[in-house]
Amino acid sequence: MIKRNKKRDLLSLGLAIVIMIMLNYVGSFMFHRFDLTSEKRFTLADATKNLLGKLNDVVYVKVYLEGDFPAGFKMLRNETKEMLDEFRTYSNDNIEYEFINPSANPDKKQNEEIYKQLYKKGLRPRPIEDNSENKKTEQVLWPGAIVSYKGHEIAWNLLKTQVGKSSESQLNLSIQSLEYEFASCIRNLSVVMQPQIAFIQGHDELDTTQVKDLTAALQEFYIVKRITLNEQLDALDGIKAIIIAQPDSSFSEKDKLILDQFIMKGGKVLWAIDPLYTSWDSIRKNGETMGVPYDLNLDNMLFKYGVRINQNLVIDLKCSSIPINVAMRGEPPNIILRPWIFSPLATPVNTHPITKNLDVVKSDFCSTIDTISASGIKKSIILQSSKECKTLIAPVRVSIGFAHQDPKVEFFTDPPQTLAVLLEGKFKSVFENRVFLADPKLDAEFKKEMKYTPTGVDNKMIVISDGDILKNDVQASTGKAYPLGYDKYSNQMYGNRNFVLNCMNYLCDDSGLISVRNRELTLRLLDKKKVQAERVKWQLVNTFVPLLLIIAFGIFQNYWRKRKYSQ
């Protein structure tokens, strides 16, 4: 009997070993991962998998998120590690990484040198306070990474911030962005030929200093040029997308036709148009200015494509601040920050990949946009004002006196106003069935020379009703450009830079990678108050319950064995 049982057990063991060997052998040729989470947090997008599958060299990642820091950052570290492991799996082990503590060196001077190097490379520090466990500690973290590929590198800031959001919400946004941010880094480093984009000039658009920071940001993704149309038919040859940034003089009909045909043939456009002229110089000198309409000669184009930028100004209770002197005449200056209702903080519409998890965008003297019926064109609102706004029809008197007064809430009764729109579809030419030159014969020859087409291919463009969204401040004494979106008065960083980058990436994205920004992850965070109140109870439960279960199992097993073999 014993020999028969022994033989059966050995046979079962041998069979189990054979099955395991066969499963491992078959598994070496087949690959599949099972994601049991409700939001599929461990499932990469197809665009990301395709990108990783094309890597032919090692991507090396140095993550500066190691050390003793609060639980939230530990969670971000762990999620980053899991994401890197997931990327490694689909890249045929072409992803390598290490986690580094930039403050590990006891020598403070050497640490300072390391901090300077990280800052120059594009990483940004995050000062934090830890008030847990009745102790208060302050430290500076560098929640970012340097991604290297084939001798090139790019900075990757892991932590995403939003004005008014809790630390838990910001943490969730950061974790949601991991796949898109890391995949974008790899794509930018692995692109052999970068697309060419251009700022259009020749109509008094923003100059190189005013878009210096935006240009530097775009150069990480594209070859950036400045092009004057000057009625040259080949001016935009080889250009994938253009930016028309706050022009203030009229476009000729020939320049409009060049732009129109660029769009018909698949060229992307980011329009940042101010319909009204307002002067900060006049406000500083005289205390006021008048908002009066420009004559840009672009209204019929935008109307044909599906939008109209209205000749008005939006004022909003949700706004940035400006410094004003509230001292009485003859007294020493008393400078304080006061709300400036002519600088609305535009709210990103969180349902679109361009503005997903984006911070508010600072604007100056923006106008409303109406969407117009245009066959085959899909319109998506991506920026809007708050619910506490008001529209003022041009001409508008803009006075510094508005900052001296407390805004009357009951006056701001308009619903949220549209400030930026994405248009997608097959656009119709504004010059269809229209002679734009005085001589019809010359008109026909001009159109024939540029291979005129009345209906475009599938395309997309973005229209913004404020060019200042693209404009960085400049330090008057040194000429140094501030980062785009940085408010020098409040020392606040807004989402302008990321918004414009997302706009251009969406317009120029051929891989579909921008769709990754739509994924939603839910953090199941613990209730801090409940944890603190029930801490001792759960410590005792976690300590003694497992021991009691083991003892109970031992007693039951002993009883069962005695009963079995006694028979």
C-alpha positions as CSV (number, residue, x, y, z in Angstrom):
1,M,0.0,0.0,0.0
2,I,2.8,2.4,1.0
3,K,4.8,1.4,-2.1
4,R,1.8,2.0,-4.4
5,N,1.2,5.5,-2.9
6,K,4.9,6.3,-3.2
7,K,4.9,5.3,-6.9
8,R,1.7,7.3,-7.5
9,D,3.2,10.4,-5.8
10,L,6.5,10.1,-7.8
11,L,4.5,9.7,-11.1
12,S,2.4,12.8,-10.2
13,L,5.5,14.8,-9.4
14,G,7.2,13.8,-12.7
15,L,4.1,14.6,-14.7
16,A,3.9,18.1,-13.0
17,I,7.5,18.8,-13.9
18,V,7.0,17.8,-17.5
19,I,3.9,20.0,-17.7
20,M,5.8,23.0,-16.2
21,I,8.7,22.5,-18.7
22,M,6.3,22.3,-21.6
23,L,4.4,25.4,-20.5
24,N,7.7,27.4,-20.1
25,Y,8.8,26.2,-23.5
26,V,5.6,27.2,-25.2
27,G,5.6,30.5,-23.2
28,S,9.0,31.4,-24.6
29,F,7.4,31.7,-28.0
30,M,4.2,33.4,-26.8
31,F,3.7,36.6,-24.9
32,H,0.7,37.9,-23.1
33,R,0.1,40.0,-20.1
34,F,-3.2,39.9,-18.1
35,D,-4.3,43.3,-16.7
36,L,-7.0,42.8,-14.1
37,T,-7.3,46.5,-13.1
38,S,-10.6,48.2,-13.9
39,E,-8.9,51.1,-15.7
40,K,-6.3,48.9,-17.4
41,R,-3.5,50.9,-15.8
42,F,-0.9,48.3,-16.9
43,T,-2.0,48.1,-20.5
44,L,0.0,50.3,-22.9
45,A,-1.6,52.0,-25.9
46,D,-1.0,50.5,-29.3
47,A,0.9,53.7,-30.4
48,T,3.3,53.3,-27.5
49,K,3.9,49.6,-28.3
50,N,4.6,50.4,-31.9
51,L,7.0,53.1,-30.9
52,L,8.9,50.7,-28.5
53,G,9.0,48.0,-31.0
54,K,11.0,50.2,-33.4
55,L,13.8,50.9,-31.0
56,N,17.1,49.6,-32.2
57,D,19.3,50.9,-29.4
58,V,19.2,51.2,-25.6
59,V,17.2,54.1,-24.0
60,Y,18.8,54.9,-20.7
61,V,16.8,56.6,-18.0
62,K,18.2,58.3,-14.9
63,V,15.4,58.9,-12.5
64,Y,16.1,61.4,-9.7
65,L,13.5,60.1,-7.3
66,E,15.3,58.1,-4.7
67,G,15.7,58.6,-0.9
68,D,13.6,59.3,2.1
69,F,10.6,61.3,1.2
70,P,6.8,61.4,1.8
71,A,4.5,58.6,0.9
72,G,3.1,60.4,-2.1
73,F,6.4,60.6,-3.8
74,K,7.2,57.0,-2.9
75,M,4.0,56.1,-4.8
76,L,5.1,58.2,-7.8
77,R,8.5,56.4,-7.6
78,N,6.9,53.0,-7.6
79,E,4.5,53.8,-10.4
80,T,7.4,55.2,-12.5
81,K,9.4,52.0,-11.9
82,E,6.4,49.8,-12.9
83,M,5.9,51.9,-16.0
84,L,9.6,51.6,-17.0
85,D,9.4,47.8,-16.5
86,E,6.4,47.7,-18.7
87,F,8.2,49.7,-21.4
88,R,11.2,47.4,-21.1
89,T,9.0,44.4,-21.8
90,Y,7.7,45.7,-25.1
91,S,11.0,47.2,-26.2
92,N,12.9,43.9,-26.3
93,D,14.9,45.0,-23.2
94,N,16.0,48.2,-24.9
95,I,15.0,50.2,-21.8
96,E,17.5,50.5,-19.0
97,Y,17.1,52.7,-15.9
98,E,18.5,53.6,-12.5
99,F,17.1,55.5,-9.6
100,I,19.4,58.2,-8.1
101,N,19.3,60.3,-5.0
102,P,20.8,63.7,-6.0
103,S,21.1,64.6,-2.3
104,A,23.0,61.4,-1.2
105,N,26.4,63.2,-1.0
106,P,27.0,64.5,2.5
107,D,29.0,67.4,0.9
108,K,26.5,70.2,0.4
109,K,28.7,72.0,-2.1
110,Q,28.8,69.0,-4.4
111,N,25.1,68.7,-4.0
112,E,24.7,72.3,-5.1
113,E,26.7,71.6,-8.2
114,I,24.6,68.6,-9.0
115,Y,21.4,70.7,-8.5
116,K,22.8,73.3,-11.0
117,Q,23.5,70.7,-13.6
118,L,20.0,69.2,-13.2
119,Y,18.4,72.6,-13.5
120,K,20.4,73.4,-16.7
121,K,19.3,70.2,-18.2
122,G,15.7,71.1,-17.6
123,L,14.6,69.5,-14.4
124,R,12.8,71.5,-11.8
125,P,13.0,71.2,-8.0
126,R,10.1,70.8,-5.7
127,P,10.4,72.0,-2.1
128,I,8.2,70.0,0.3
129,E,7.3,69.9,3.9
130,D,6.6,66.6,5.8
131,N,4.3,67.1,8.8
132,S,3.6,63.5,9.4
133,E,4.1,61.7,12.7
134,N,4.2,65.0,14.7
135,K,7.5,66.1,13.0
136,K,8.2,68.8,10.5
137,T,10.9,68.4,8.0
138,E,11.8,70.4,4.9
139,Q,13.6,69.1,1.8
140,V,14.1,69.7,-1.9
141,L,13.2,66.9,-4.3
142,W,14.0,66.7,-8.0
143,P,11.1,64.6,-9.3
144,G,12.3,64.1,-12.8
145,A,14.5,62.0,-15.1
146,I,17.1,62.4,-17.9
147,V,16.3,60.2,-20.9
148,S,19.2,59.3,-23.2
149,Y,19.2,57.7,-26.6
150,K,22.0,57.5,-29.2
151,G,24.0,60.3,-27.7
152,H,21.1,62.7,-27.2
153,E,19.2,63.4,-24.0
154,I,16.0,65.1,-22.9
155,A,14.6,66.1,-19.5
156,W,11.4,64.5,-18.2
157,N,9.7,66.2,-15.2
158,L,7.5,63.6,-13.5
159,L,5.5,65.8,-11.3
160,K,2.6,67.8,-12.8
161,T,1.1,70.7,-11.0
162,Q,-2.2,72.5,-11.2
163,V,-3.3,75.7,-9.5
164,G,-5.9,74.9,-6.8
165,K,-5.5,71.2,-6.9
166,S,-4.7,69.1,-3.8
167,S,-1.4,67.2,-3.6
168,E,-3.3,63.9,-4.1
169,S,-4.9,65.2,-7.3
170,Q,-1.5,66.5,-8.6
171,L,0.0,63.1,-7.8
172,N,-2.8,61.3,-9.7
173,L,-2.3,63.7,-12.7
174,S,1.4,62.9,-12.7
175,I,0.8,59.1,-12.6
176,Q,-1.7,59.4,-15.4
177,S,0.8,61.3,-17.6
178,L,3.7,58.8,-17.1
179,E,3.0,56.8,-20.3
180,Y,2.5,59.8,-22.6
181,E,5.4,61.8,-21.2
182,F,7.9,58.9,-21.4
183,A,6.7,57.8,-24.8
184,S,7.0,61.4,-26.0
185,C,10.6,61.6,-24.8
186,I,11.5,58.4,-26.7
187,R,9.7,59.6,-29.8
188,N,11.5,63.0,-29.8
189,L,14.9,61.3,-29.3
190,S,14.3,58.6,-32.0
191,V,12.9,60.8,-34.8
192,V,15.5,60.9,-37.6
193,M,14.0,63.9,-39.5
194,Q,12.2,66.4,-37.3
195,P,9.2,68.1,-38.9
196,Q,9.6,71.8,-39.9
197,I,7.3,74.4,-38.4
198,A,7.4,78.1,-38.9
199,F,6.3,81.4,-37.3
200,I,4.8,83.6,-39.9
201,Q,6.1,87.1,-40.0
202,G,5.7,90.3,-42.1
203,H,2.4,91.4,-40.5
204,D,3.9,92.8,-37.2
205,E,3.5,89.4,-35.5
206,L,5.3,88.7,-32.1
207,D,9.0,89.1,-32.6
208,T,11.8,86.5,-31.7
209,T,12.2,87.9,-28.2
210,Q,8.5,87.7,-27.4
211,V,8.3,84.0,-28.4
212,K,11.9,83.1,-27.3
213,D,10.8,80.6,-24.6
214,L,8.2,79.0,-26.9
215,T,10.7,78.7,-29.7
216,A,13.2,76.9,-27.4
217,A,10.4,74.5,-26.2
218,L,9.3,73.8,-29.8
219,Q,12.9,73.1,-30.9
220,E,12.9,70.0,-28.7
221,F,10.3,68.5,-31.2
222,Y,10.7,70.4,-34.4
223,I,12.9,72.5,-36.7
224,V,11.6,76.0,-36.1
225,K,11.8,78.7,-38.7
226,R,10.5,82.2,-39.3
227,I,9.0,82.8,-42.7
228,T,7.8,86.0,-44.4
229,L,5.2,85.1,-47.0
230,N,5.7,88.2,-49.2
231,E,3.3,86.7,-51.8
232,Q,5.9,84.0,-52.7
233,L,4.1,80.8,-53.8
234,D,6.8,78.5,-52.5
235,A,7.2,80.3,-49.1
236,L,5.7,77.4,-47.2
237,D,7.2,74.4,-49.1
238,G,8.4,71.7,-46.8
239,I,6.6,73.2,-43.8
240,K,4.3,71.0,-41.8
241,A,2.7,73.6,-39.5
242,I,2.7,77.3,-39.1
243,I,2.0,79.7,-36.2
244,I,0.3,83.0,-36.8
245,A,1.1,84.8,-33.5
246,Q,-0.7,88.1,-32.9
247,P,-0.5,90.0,-36.2
248,D,-1.6,93.6,-36.2
249,S,-1.5,94.5,-39.9
250,S,-3.6,93.4,-42.8
251,F,-2.9,90.3,-44.9
252,S,-2.9,90.8,-48.7
253,E,-5.2,88.6,-50.8
254,K,-2.2,86.8,-52.3
255,D,-0.8,86.0,-48.8
256,K,-4.3,84.7,-47.8
257,L,-4.4,82.5,-50.9
258,I,-1.0,81.0,-50.0
259,L,-2.2,80.3,-46.5
260,D,-5.5,78.9,-47.8
261,Q,-3.8,76.5,-50.2
262,F,-1.3,75.5,-47.5
263,I,-4.3,74.4,-45.5
264,M,-6.0,72.7,-48.4
265,K,-2.9,70.6,-49.0
266,G,-2.7,69.4,-45.4
267,G,-0.7,72.2,-43.7
268,K,-1.6,72.8,-40.0
269,V,-2.2,76.2,-38.6
270,L,-2.2,77.6,-35.1
271,W,-4.0,80.9,-35.2
272,A,-3.4,83.2,-32.2
273,I,-5.4,86.3,-33.2
274,D,-6.2,89.5,-31.3
275,P,-9.3,91.2,-32.9
276,L,-8.8,94.3,-30.8
277,Y,-5.8,96.6,-30.3
278,T,-5.0,97.4,-26.7
279,S,-1.8,99.0,-25.5
280,W,-0.1,98.3,-22.2
281,D,2.3,101.2,-22.8
282,S,-0.7,103.5,-22.9
283,I,-2.1,102.0,-19.6
284,R,1.3,102.5,-17.9
285,K,1.7,106.1,-19.2
286,N,-1.9,107.4,-19.1
287,G,-3.7,104.9,-16.9
288,E,-6.0,103.7,-19.7
289,T,-6.3,102.6,-23.3
290,M,-9.1,101.9,-25.8
291,G,-9.7,98.5,-27.3
292,V,-10.4,99.1,-30.9
293,P,-10.7,96.6,-33.8
294,Y,-7.8,95.6,-36.0
295,D,-8.3,95.3,-39.8
296,L,-6.4,92.0,-40.4
297,N,-8.5,90.9,-43.4
298,L,-8.8,87.4,-42.0
299,D,-12.4,87.3,-41.0
300,N,-13.8,85.7,-44.2
301,M,-11.1,83.0,-44.0
302,L,-11.8,82.0,-40.5
303,F,-15.6,82.2,-41.1
304,K,-15.3,79.8,-44.1
305,Y,-13.3,77.4,-41.9
306,G,-15.9,77.4,-39.2
307,V,-15.2,80.2,-36.6
308,R,-15.7,83.9,-36.0
309,I,-13.5,85.8,-33.5
310,N,-15.7,88.6,-32.1
311,Q,-14.7,92.2,-31.6
312,N,-15.1,92.3,-27.8
313,L,-13.2,91.7,-24.6
314,V,-13.8,89.1,-21.9
315,I,-13.5,90.2,-18.3
316,D,-13.5,87.5,-15.6
317,L,-13.5,87.2,-11.8
318,K,-11.1,84.3,-12.2
319,C,-8.1,86.3,-13.3
320,S,-4.4,87.1,-12.6
321,S,-3.2,90.1,-10.7
322,I,-1.1,93.2,-11.4
323,P,0.8,95.5,-9.0
324,I,-0.7,98.9,-8.3
325,N,0.2,101.8,-6.0
326,V,-2.6,102.3,-3.4
327,A,-0.8,105.1,-1.5
328,M,-2.3,108.5,-1.2
329,R,-0.7,111.4,-3.1
330,G,2.4,112.6,-1.3
331,E,2.8,109.3,0.7
332,P,5.5,106.7,0.1
333,P,4.5,104.1,-2.6
334,N,2.5,101.2,-1.3
335,I,2.5,98.5,-4.0
336,I,0.1,95.6,-3.7
337,L,-1.3,93.0,-6.1
338,R,-4.9,93.5,-7.2
339,P,-7.1,91.3,-9.5
340,W,-6.9,92.4,-13.1
341,I,-10.2,91.3,-14.7
342,F,-8.8,91.9,-18.2
343,S,-6.4,88.9,-17.8
344,P,-8.8,85.9,-17.5
345,L,-7.3,82.5,-16.4
346,A,-8.6,80.3,-19.2
347,T,-9.9,76.9,-18.1
348,P,-8.8,73.9,-20.2
349,V,-11.6,71.6,-21.2
350,N,-10.5,68.4,-19.6
351,T,-12.2,66.1,-22.0
352,H,-9.7,66.6,-24.9
353,P,-6.2,65.2,-25.2
354,I,-4.7,68.7,-25.8
355,T,-5.9,70.0,-22.5
356,K,-6.1,66.9,-20.4
357,N,-4.7,67.5,-16.9
358,L,-3.5,70.9,-18.0
359,D,-3.2,73.9,-15.6
360,V,-5.1,77.1,-16.2
361,V,-3.8,79.3,-19.0
362,K,-3.1,83.0,-18.5
363,S,-4.4,85.4,-21.1
364,D,-4.5,89.2,-21.7
365,F,-7.3,91.1,-23.4
366,C,-8.9,88.0,-25.0
367,S,-12.1,87.8,-27.0
368,T,-14.9,85.3,-27.6
369,I,-15.1,82.8,-30.4
370,D,-18.3,81.7,-32.1
371,T,-18.4,78.4,-34.1
372,I,-20.0,78.7,-37.5
373,S,-21.8,76.1,-39.6
374,A,-19.2,74.5,-41.9
375,S,-20.0,71.3,-43.7
376,G,-17.8,68.4,-42.6
377,I,-15.9,70.3,-39.9
378,K,-15.8,69.1,-36.3
379,K,-15.4,71.8,-33.7
380,S,-14.0,71.1,-30.2
381,I,-13.8,73.8,-27.5
382,I,-10.4,73.5,-25.7
383,L,-10.2,76.7,-23.7
384,Q,-13.0,78.8,-22.1
385,S,-13.5,81.4,-19.5
386,S,-15.0,80.8,-16.0
387,K,-18.7,80.9,-15.2
388,E,-18.2,84.4,-13.6
389,C,-17.4,86.5,-16.7
390,K,-18.7,89.4,-18.8
391,T,-18.3,90.4,-22.4
392,L,-17.7,94.0,-23.3
393,I,-18.4,95.0,-27.0
394,A,-15.7,97.2,-28.8
395,P,-14.7,99.9,-28.5
396,V,-13.8,99.1,-24.9
397,R,-12.3,101.5,-22.4
398,V,-9.6,99.7,-20.4
399,S,-8.5,101.6,-17.3
400,I,-6.2,100.8,-14.4
401,G,-9.0,102.1,-12.2
402,F,-10.7,98.7,-12.6
403,A,-7.8,97.2,-10.5
404,H,-8.4,99.8,-7.7
405,Q,-12.1,98.7,-7.3
406,D,-13.5,95.4,-5.9
407,P,-15.3,93.8,-8.8
408,K,-19.1,93.5,-8.4
409,V,-19.9,89.8,-8.5
410,E,-23.5,90.5,-9.7
411,F,-22.1,92.1,-12.9
412,F,-20.3,89.0,-14.1
413,T,-23.4,87.0,-15.2
414,D,-22.4,85.6,-18.7
415,P,-21.9,81.8,-19.2
416,P,-18.4,80.4,-19.9
417,Q,-17.1,81.9,-23.2
418,T,-15.1,80.1,-25.8
419,L,-11.5,81.3,-26.1
420,A,-9.9,78.5,-28.2
421,V,-11.3,76.0,-30.7
422,L,-10.0,73.0,-32.5
423,L,-11.3,72.5,-36.1
424,E,-11.0,69.1,-37.8
425,G,-12.2,67.9,-41.2
426,K,-11.9,68.8,-44.9
427,F,-11.8,72.6,-45.2
428,K,-13.3,74.4,-48.2
429,S,-11.2,77.1,-49.8
430,V,-12.3,80.7,-49.2
431,F,-11.4,81.5,-52.8
432,E,-13.7,78.9,-54.3
433,N,-15.7,80.5,-57.2
434,R,-14.1,83.8,-56.4
435,V,-11.9,86.1,-58.3
436,F,-9.5,87.8,-55.9
437,L,-7.3,89.8,-58.4
438,A,-8.7,92.7,-60.4
439,D,-7.9,91.0,-63.6
440,P,-9.6,87.6,-64.0
441,K,-6.9,86.4,-66.4
442,L,-4.2,87.1,-63.9
443,D,-6.3,85.5,-61.2
444,A,-6.6,82.3,-63.2
445,E,-2.9,82.3,-64.0
446,F,-1.9,82.8,-60.4
447,K,-4.2,79.9,-59.2
448,K,-2.9,77.7,-62.0
449,E,0.7,78.4,-61.1
450,M,0.1,77.3,-57.4
451,K,-2.0,74.3,-58.4
452,Y,-5.1,75.7,-56.7
453,T,-7.5,73.2,-55.1
454,P,-11.0,74.2,-53.8
455,T,-11.4,71.4,-51.3
456,G,-8.7,70.2,-48.9
457,V,-7.6,66.9,-47.5
458,D,-8.4,65.8,-43.9
459,N,-6.8,68.4,-41.8
460,K,-6.9,70.3,-38.5
461,M,-6.3,73.8,-37.1
462,I,-6.5,75.6,-33.8
463,V,-7.9,79.1,-33.3
464,I,-7.1,81.1,-30.2
465,S,-8.6,84.5,-29.5
466,D,-5.5,85.9,-27.7
467,G,-2.0,86.1,-29.0
468,D,-0.6,86.9,-25.6
469,I,-1.1,83.3,-24.6
470,L,2.0,82.6,-26.8
471,K,4.0,85.6,-25.5
472,N,6.6,85.4,-22.8
473,D,7.5,88.4,-20.6
474,V,10.9,90.0,-21.1
475,Q,13.0,91.5,-18.3
476,A,13.4,95.2,-19.3
477,S,16.9,95.7,-17.8
478,T,18.6,92.6,-19.3
479,G,16.3,91.6,-22.2
480,K,16.1,88.1,-20.7
481,A,13.0,86.2,-21.6
482,Y,10.9,84.7,-18.7
483,P,9.4,81.2,-19.2
484,L,6.2,81.2,-21.1
485,G,3.3,81.3,-18.6
486,Y,5.4,82.7,-15.8
487,D,3.8,85.6,-13.9
488,K,6.6,87.8,-12.6
489,Y,4.3,89.6,-10.2
490,S,2.8,86.6,-8.4
491,N,5.7,84.3,-9.1
492,Q,3.1,81.8,-10.4
493,M,3.6,79.4,-13.3
494,Y,0.6,78.9,-15.5
495,G,-0.1,76.3,-18.2
496,N,0.6,78.4,-21.3
497,R,3.8,76.6,-22.3
498,N,2.3,73.1,-22.1
499,F,-0.9,74.2,-23.7
500,V,0.9,75.5,-26.9
501,L,3.2,72.5,-27.0
502,N,0.2,70.2,-26.7
503,C,-1.5,72.1,-29.5
504,M,1.4,71.8,-31.9
505,N,2.0,68.1,-30.9
506,Y,-1.7,67.4,-31.6
507,L,-1.6,69.1,-35.0
508,C,1.6,67.4,-36.0
509,D,1.2,64.0,-34.4
510,D,1.2,61.2,-37.0
511,S,1.7,58.4,-34.5
512,G,-1.5,58.9,-32.5
513,L,0.5,59.1,-29.3
514,I,-1.4,62.2,-28.1
515,S,-4.4,59.9,-27.6
516,V,-2.6,58.4,-24.6
517,R,-3.3,61.6,-22.7
518,N,-6.9,60.6,-22.4
519,R,-6.4,57.6,-20.1
520,E,-7.9,57.9,-16.6
521,L,-6.3,56.3,-13.5
522,T,-8.0,56.2,-10.1
523,L,-5.8,56.3,-7.0
524,R,-7.4,54.5,-4.1
525,L,-5.9,56.6,-1.4
526,L,-6.3,56.0,2.3
527,D,-8.3,58.3,4.5
528,K,-5.6,60.1,6.5
529,K,-7.8,60.9,9.5
530,K,-9.1,57.4,9.7
531,V,-5.6,56.0,9.5
532,Q,-4.4,58.2,12.3
533,A,-7.4,57.3,14.5
534,E,-7.3,53.6,13.9
535,R,-3.6,53.2,13.5
536,V,-2.9,51.1,16.7
537,K,-5.9,48.9,16.1
538,W,-4.7,47.9,12.6
539,Q,-1.1,47.5,13.7
540,L,-2.3,44.9,16.3
541,V,-4.6,43.2,13.8
542,N,-1.8,42.9,11.2
543,T,0.6,41.6,13.8
544,F,-1.5,39.0,15.7
545,V,-4.1,37.8,13.2
546,P,-1.6,36.1,10.9
547,L,0.0,34.4,13.9
548,L,-3.4,33.2,15.1
549,L,-4.3,31.9,11.7
550,I,-1.0,29.9,11.5
551,I,-1.5,28.4,15.0
552,A,-5.1,27.5,14.1
553,F,-4.0,25.9,10.8
554,G,-1.3,23.9,12.7
555,I,-3.9,22.6,15.3
556,F,-6.3,21.7,12.5
557,Q,-3.7,19.9,10.5
558,N,-2.5,17.9,13.5
559,Y,-6.0,16.9,14.3
560,W,-6.8,15.9,10.7
561,R,-3.6,13.8,10.4
562,K,-4.3,11.9,13.7
563,R,-7.9,11.2,12.6
564,K,-6.9,10.0,9.2
565,Y,-4.0,7.7,10.1
566,S,-5.7,6.4,13.3
567,Q,-8.3,4.8,11.0
